[in-house]
């Protein structure tokens, strides 16, 4: 078994009808740009009723049809925020927790020790988070229930140096189910290839058509800090 194999992200996405929400962080094959991707999926009408909108420091989610919005607590948030040279990306309002802690000189880990998985039993959806640094290195975290009852939280943080052509993919669910099984193990090692358009297309076209909702992708020049970003919304 080759533990250093870079998996094909398109294959990982194709076989899984419901990975839920997903984060990909990594570095382009030439080592010159860092890569960030975040996508959301949905099974319920409330979850599917969303789009990504641009913000000065990142993006936010918003109801596509405000009249159909039922409970905004777990679906309306800022998935991506810039803080100085760092980029924070998460699947919930812990984005703001991380930003606020780091603005006070505290760490990514300290911020997440104050949070836990989402209160949506029996799924207990994990909170997944990433922190991309100026040099292309990154942290990834998952907070998930330690038992079926949601009585305690297990916290895992992974730190990566940023290697040319390599990324890591972390998602909330192993696959579809009832209840939906939580992601297990380390973030999946994936190949990063192509430009921003090709990479965006690779993710969007291989997400399950019925369940995919929105996708954000950003490529950042590691020397200058200049970046390109794109948003794809199913309902726009």
matplotlib code that plots the C-alpha trace (Angstrom):
import matplotlib.pyplot as plt

x = [0.0, 1.4, 0.5, 1.9, -0.3, -2.1, -5.7, -7.7, -10.2, -12.7, -12.9, -13.3, -16.2, -17.8, -18.2, -19.6, -23.2, -23.1, -19.8, -21.7, -19.5, -15.9, -12.6, -9.6, -6.3, -3.0, -0.5, -0.3, 2.0, 4.5, 4.6, 3.8, 0.2, -1.8, -5.2, -8.4, -11.8, -15.0, -18.3, -21.7, -24.3, -27.8, -30.6, -33.4, -35.2, -33.7, -30.1, -30.5, -31.9, -28.5, -26.0, -22.5, -22.1, -18.9, -17.8, -14.9, -13.0, -14.3, -17.8, -21.0, -24.0, -27.5, -30.9, -31.6, -35.3, -35.8, -39.4, -38.4, -35.8, -36.8, -33.9, -30.9, -28.8, -26.6, -26.8, -26.2, -22.6, -19.3, -17.4, -14.3, -12.6, -9.3, -7.3, -4.1, -2.1, -4.1, -7.2, -9.8, -12.3, -14.9, -18.3, -20.0, -19.9, -16.7, -15.1, -15.8, -14.6, -11.3, -11.0, -11.8, -9.3, -6.5, -7.1, -6.3, -3.1, -4.5, -4.3, -6.5, -6.5, -7.5, -10.4, -11.7, -11.4, -14.4, -16.6, -17.9, -19.9, -23.3, -26.3, -28.3, -28.6, -28.6, -26.2, -24.0, -22.5, -18.8, -17.4, -14.5, -12.1, -8.9, -6.3, -4.1, -1.0, 1.0, 3.8, 1.3, 1.4, -2.0, -3.9, -7.1, -9.4, -12.5, -14.7, -16.9, -19.1, -17.3, -20.3, -23.8, -25.5, -23.5, -22.4, -18.7, -16.6, -13.4, -11.1, -8.4, -6.0, -3.7, -0.7, 0.7, 3.8, 2.4, 4.0, 3.8, 1.0, -0.4, -3.6, -5.8, -9.5, -11.7, -15.4, -18.2, -19.6, -18.2, -21.2, -25.0, -27.0, -29.6, -28.1, -25.3, -22.0, -19.3, -16.0, -13.3, -9.5, -7.1, -7.9, -7.5, -4.4, -5.2, -3.5, -3.7, -3.4, -4.5, -5.4, -8.3, -10.8, -9.8, -9.7, -13.1, -14.6, -13.1, -14.8, -18.2, -18.7, -18.0, -20.2, -23.5, -25.9, -28.9, -27.1, -24.5, -25.3, -22.3, -18.6, -15.8, -12.3, -9.3, -5.7, -3.2, 0.2, 2.6, 5.1, 2.8, -0.3, -2.5, -5.3, -8.0, -11.3, -14.5, -17.9, -20.3, -23.9, -26.4, -29.3, -27.8]
y = [0.0, 3.4, 5.7, 8.7, 8.2, 11.3, 10.3, 11.6, 14.0, 13.5, 9.8, 10.4, 12.8, 10.6, 7.5, 9.4, 10.7, 12.7, 13.8, 16.8, 19.8, 19.6, 21.5, 21.1, 22.8, 22.4, 23.7, 23.8, 21.4, 24.2, 25.1, 28.7, 29.0, 27.8, 26.3, 26.5, 24.9, 24.7, 23.1, 22.6, 19.9, 19.5, 16.8, 18.9, 21.8, 24.2, 23.0, 23.2, 26.7, 28.4, 30.3, 31.7, 35.5, 37.5, 39.5, 42.0, 39.4, 36.2, 34.7, 34.1, 31.8, 33.3, 31.9, 31.6, 32.1, 33.9, 32.8, 29.2, 29.7, 27.8, 27.5, 29.7, 28.6, 25.9, 27.0, 30.8, 31.7, 32.9, 29.9, 31.9, 34.9, 36.6, 37.6, 39.3, 36.8, 33.9, 32.4, 30.7, 28.2, 26.2, 24.7, 26.9, 29.9, 28.7, 30.8, 33.8, 32.1, 31.3, 34.8, 36.4, 34.3, 34.8, 38.5, 38.4, 36.5, 33.1, 30.0, 28.1, 25.2, 27.4, 28.7, 25.3, 24.0, 26.3, 24.6, 21.2, 19.3, 20.6, 20.0, 18.1, 14.6, 11.8, 12.9, 15.2, 16.8, 17.4, 20.9, 21.0, 23.9, 24.9, 27.6, 28.4, 30.3, 32.8, 30.2, 27.6, 25.4, 24.7, 23.3, 21.2, 20.2, 18.1, 18.2, 15.2, 13.3, 10.7, 8.5, 7.9, 10.0, 13.2, 13.3, 14.3, 15.9, 14.5, 17.0, 16.3, 18.8, 18.0, 20.2, 20.0, 21.8, 22.5, 20.3, 21.1, 19.2, 17.8, 18.7, 17.3, 16.8, 16.8, 16.3, 16.0, 12.5, 9.2, 8.8, 9.0, 7.2, 7.6, 8.7, 10.0, 8.5, 10.9, 11.2, 8.9, 9.1, 11.6, 14.1, 12.4, 13.1, 14.3, 15.5, 19.2, 19.9, 22.3, 26.0, 27.5, 26.9, 23.2, 22.6, 24.2, 22.1, 18.9, 19.4, 20.8, 18.2, 15.3, 16.3, 14.5, 16.4, 16.1, 17.2, 19.8, 23.4, 25.8, 25.8, 28.3, 28.0, 30.3, 30.2, 32.5, 33.5, 32.6, 35.3, 38.3, 37.3, 38.1, 35.7, 34.5, 33.2, 31.8, 30.9, 28.4, 28.3, 25.8, 28.2, 31.3]
z = [0.0, -1.0, 1.8, -0.1, -3.1, -4.2, -4.8, -7.7, -6.2, -9.0, -8.1, -4.4, -5.2, -7.8, -5.7, -2.7, -3.2, 0.0, 1.5, 3.0, 3.3, 2.2, 2.5, 0.2, 1.0, -0.8, -3.3, -7.1, -8.9, -9.6, -6.0, -6.7, -5.5, -2.5, -3.2, -1.2, -2.0, 0.0, -1.1, 0.4, -0.3, 1.0, 1.3, 2.9, 1.3, 3.9, 3.3, -0.5, -0.3, -0.3, -2.4, -1.7, -1.9, -2.0, 1.1, 1.4, 3.5, 2.0, 1.4, 3.2, 2.7, 2.0, 1.4, -2.3, -1.6, 1.8, 1.9, 2.2, 4.9, 8.1, 10.5, 9.7, 12.7, 11.0, 7.4, 7.4, 8.2, 6.8, 5.4, 4.4, 6.1, 5.5, 8.7, 7.8, 5.7, 7.0, 5.3, 7.5, 6.0, 7.9, 7.6, 10.2, 12.4, 14.0, 11.3, 13.4, 16.6, 15.0, 13.6, 16.9, 18.9, 16.4, 16.3, 20.1, 19.5, 20.4, 18.3, 15.9, 18.4, 21.3, 19.4, 18.5, 22.1, 22.8, 20.1, 19.3, 16.7, 15.5, 17.7, 15.0, 16.6, 15.6, 12.9, 15.1, 12.1, 12.6, 12.5, 10.0, 9.8, 7.9, 8.3, 5.2, 6.0, 3.9, 3.1, 1.9, 5.0, 6.6, 9.5, 9.3, 12.2, 12.8, 15.9, 16.1, 18.6, 20.7, 21.0, 19.4, 22.1, 21.4, 25.1, 24.4, 21.7, 20.1, 18.6, 16.0, 14.4, 11.5, 10.4, 6.9, 5.4, 2.0, -0.8, -4.5, -6.2, -2.9, -1.1, 1.7, 1.5, 4.7, 4.6, 7.2, 6.2, 5.1, 2.7, 2.7, 5.4, 8.2, 10.5, 8.3, 9.3, 10.4, 8.6, 10.0, 9.9, 8.5, 5.7, 2.4, 0.4, -3.1, -6.2, -7.0, -10.7, -13.4, -13.1, -11.1, -13.9, -14.4, -10.6, -10.1, -13.0, -11.5, -8.2, -9.5, -12.2, -9.9, -7.0, -6.9, -9.1, -6.8, -3.7, -4.7, -3.8, -4.0, -4.5, -3.7, -5.1, -4.5, -5.9, -4.1, -5.4, -2.6, -3.6, -4.1, -2.2, -5.2, -5.7, -8.1, -6.8, -8.2, -6.9, -8.5, -7.2, -8.4, -8.0, -9.5]

ax = plt.figure().add_subplot(projection="3d")
ax.plot(x, y, z, "-o")
ax.set_aspect("equal")
plt.show()
